[in-house]
Amino acid sequence: MDGNRADYYIEGIENSKFLLENMKGYFDLHANILEIGCNVGRNLNHLFQAGYQNVSGIEISNYATELLKKTYPDLAQKATIYNSPVEEIITTLPENGYDLVYTMAVLEHIHTESEWIFHEISRITKTYLITIEDEVATTLRHFPRNYKEVFEPLGFVQVYEEAERVKKIVGGTFVFRMFKKI
């Protein structure tokens, strides 16, 4: 399980650049942004350094949260980081509280018994939702889903999809999807 160590997630800035590139033009710098499964905060820090100041994250790992504080101290001071399983915190977040909610390689780990959180994600999302997820791999820790089929019935319309370029950057069988709440 070495490949899943929190300190490895400090690297991979190309993933963060890809996210930012696909957000440009949709959000001003005052947008409220939430990353579900922020790990050590690399993506959030990249957005923060680009001028987005209202960033928040949910992270289950205590170690990753502590590493975020050490690696990105400015982000840690300004951001709201919930160190909790998503299942325990998401119901407490405000309805339509985030202009953007996004995930990168996190929802694929949500067990079928916790699929109720998809409804909660739609509840807290005000405008846009981005998923960058492996929609194919099946393991004991991966539960593949087509996120267009998950979120469109929950009040979203997919406005953009990209697979080829995201596979080259993130790897595997990942798909980038951007949804707008209707």
Secondary structure by P-SEA (a helix, b strand, c coil): ccccccccccccaaaaaaaaaaaccccccccbbbbcccccaaaaaaaaaacccccccccccaaaaaaaaaacaaaaacbbbbcccccccccccccccccccccccccccccccccaaaaaaaaacccbbbbbcccccccccbbbbccccccccccccccccccaaaaaacccbbbbbbbbcc
